[in-house]
Amino acid sequence: MTRLAVLNDIHGNLPALDAVIADMAHYAPDAVVVAGDLINLGPFSTEVLERAFALDWAVIRGNHEFYLLNHNTPRAPEHWRHYTTPAWLRRTIPVHLQRRVAALPDTLTLVYPDAPPLRVVHGYPDTHWDGMYPGTPDEDVLAHYQGVEEEAVICGHIHLTQERHLRQNGSTWQIMNAGALGVPLNGRPGEAPYMILDGDAHGWQATYLHAAYDMAPLLDALESETYREAHGSYAALYTEEFRTARLRVWPFNQWRARRYPGQPPTQAMTDEFLALGEGIWDYTHRDFWINRD
């Protein structure tokens, strides 16, 4: 049997990562796999990269690695002009680590002698920028899996723990998302999700776990003047996502598009939005209402 620890969407949350490293040691995995988005949003992107590279984990890029790599290049789309994080990543992550990120693969196929091949992607097999939600219809998911030969797939991007089994034209897929280690959006702050994956000739069996961690060092760094200055009107939204384990940036953008169409974000808008309290649910994707009660 081969045993893997699977992590994804760490997003610069070093205290959560260190808690998972300590917890997963009890399960003695043969290897650790990271399905993208090690960096961004959280204040410890450099330290997270250093951990992953020093421990020689199998790592792929997610979409947030491309905020670093595509910043200030012709590849950066026009709508990034209001984003604060790409320039911040480029400025704060040492160049030698940026070059390591540049050399990471976008997908991996893991082949073990005692278990079926396992595909590692970030979102869908054909894009980093979209992924499977709990409510995504099967036919929409299957559209992204045409030509994928591996029957077991690890993914991330959507910050919710999920597993789905699909079949089409004689092909089958087991799709597994461990949940976002660094920014879970399940209403359970201070708990870092990850997955232990056991494989043998019969296939892969997922065990979904979480490691509790002290959020104080994370929140202190998020409240720092340096972080607030770097991220402006979005700093409080990022902080609230970590603090509450609830979606805040996406609902803010939905709300802003309705109330202030065509206007760039401001701190006054952020304050007005957060003051909505329970009204934020009116702008929140229904798949993220998990554990609302």
C-alpha positions, -999 to 999 in steps of 0.1 A, spaced: 0 0 0 11 35 -8 1 63 16 1 100 6 -6 132 24 -25 156 2 -25 194 8 -38 222 -13 -46 260 -12 -22 268 16 -22 305 7 7 317 28 -8 304 61 23 291 78 7 284 113 -19 262 96 8 244 75 30 237 105 0 222 124 -7 199 94 30 189 92 29 179 129 -5 161 126 2 141 94 34 127 110 12 104 130 1 88 97 36 83 83 29 91 47 53 79 20 51 112 2 34 146 4 16 161 -26 5 198 -29 -22 206 -55 -13 242 -60 -18 277 -44 10 276 -18 11 314 -19 -9 346 -18 -35 362 5 -18 350 37 12 369 51 38 340 50 41 330 13 79 330 14 80 308 45 55 283 30 76 280 -1 107 274 19 89 246 39 76 228 8 109 230 -11 131 220 19 109 190 25 111 180 -12 73 176 -17 56 170 -50 41 204 -58 22 218 -88 13 254 -95 -21 268 -89 -37 300 -102 -22 321 -74 13 311 -85 5 328 -118 -3 361 -100 34 360 -91 47 348 -124 26 369 -148 26 402 -129 39 431 -151 41 409 -182 20 409 -214 3 377 -199 -14 397 -172 -50 405 -181 -64 440 -179 -87 432 -150 -57 426 -127 -51 464 -127 -69 467 -93 -53 437 -78 -28 444 -50 -14 409 -45 6 403 -77 29 432 -71 32 424 -34 42 388 -42 68 399 -67 82 424 -42 83 402 -11 92 367 -24 129 363 -29 140 359 -65 155 324 -60 121 312 -48 103 329 -77 126 309 -100 117 276 -82 80 285 -86 86 292 -123 99 257 -128 70 239 -111 48 217 -133 11 226 -138 0 190 -134 15 157 -123 7 120 -129 19 98 -100 26 62 -109 31 37 -81 37 -1 -86 10 -10 -60 -19 14 -69 -35 30 -100 -20 61 -116 -31 93 -99 -35 127 -116 -28 159 -97 -44 191 -110 -53 224 -94 -88 233 -107 -99 212 -136 -75 192 -158 -77 219 -185 -76 251 -164 -63 265 -131 -90 292 -130 -121 271 -125 -130 240 -106 -157 217 -94 -182 231 -68 -204 208 -48 -233 220 -68 -217 218 -102 -238 194 -124 -220 162 -133 -222 170 -171 -204 203 -166 -176 185 -147 -174 157 -172 -168 183 -200 -134 190 -184 -124 153 -181 -125 142 -217 -93 125 -225 -82 122 -188 -69 86 -186 -63 85 -148 -93 73 -129 -82 90 -96 -77 128 -96 -66 152 -68 -77 188 -72 -80 220 -52 -90 256 -61 -125 255 -47 -120 258 -10 -143 230 1 -137 194 9 -153 172 -18 -153 138 -34 -172 128 -65 -174 96 -85 -183 100 -122 -188 76 -151 -192 83 -188 -188 60 -219 -171 33 -199 -146 57 -182 -148 64 -145 -132 91 -123 -128 96 -86 -123 133 -80 -110 144 -46 -104 178 -30 -89 178 4 -102 213 12 -82 245 15 -56 240 42 -49 278 45 -82 294 38 -111 269 44 -144 284 35 -165 260 55 -172 282 86 -147 263 107 -118 288 114 -87 275 131 -90 241 115 -67 232 86 -81 205 63 -60 179 45 -62 144 33 -46 110 37 -48 89 6 -42 51 8 -37 33 -25 -35 -4 -34 -45 -26 -63 -82 -19 -55 -78 19 -59 -74 50 -36 -92 55 -3 -94 91 11 -95 100 47 -104 136 53 -87 152 83 -80 186 99 -54 200 122 -63 226 148 -40 255 151 -35 288 170 -47 316 147 -31 344 168 2 346 149 -17 346 116 -42 373 126 -14 395 141 4 394 108 -28 402 89 -34 432 111 1 446 106 6 480 91 27 465 63 0 440 53 -27 467 55 -8 491 34 0 465 8 -35 454 2 -55 486 8 -93 481 6 -90 443 2 -69 438 33 -99 436 57 -117 412 33 -87 388 32 -84 390 70 -121 382 74 -118 351 52 -91 338 74 -108 348 106 -142 335 98 -135 307 73 -162 324 52 -162 337 16 -158 375 16 -139 387 -15 -163 371 -40 -195 385 -23 -179 419 -20 -172 420 -57 -208 409 -64 -222 436 -41 -198 463 -54 -208 455 -90 -245 461 -81 -241 491 -58 -211 509 -74 -210 496 -110 -178 504 -128 -161 520 -98 -128 508 -84 -128 494 -48 -123 518 -19 -119 514 18 -153 530 23 -168 503 1 -152 476 21 -164 491 54 -199 494 41 -199 459 28 -186 443 60 -212 463 80 -239 443 62 -233 415 86 -258 387 79 -267 406 47 -235 393 32 -252 359 27 -274 376 0 -243 379 -21 -226 346 -12 -225 316 -35 -249 289 -21 -222 262 -21 -204 282 6 -234 282 30 -220 250 45 -222 248 83 -242 280 83 -263 268 112 
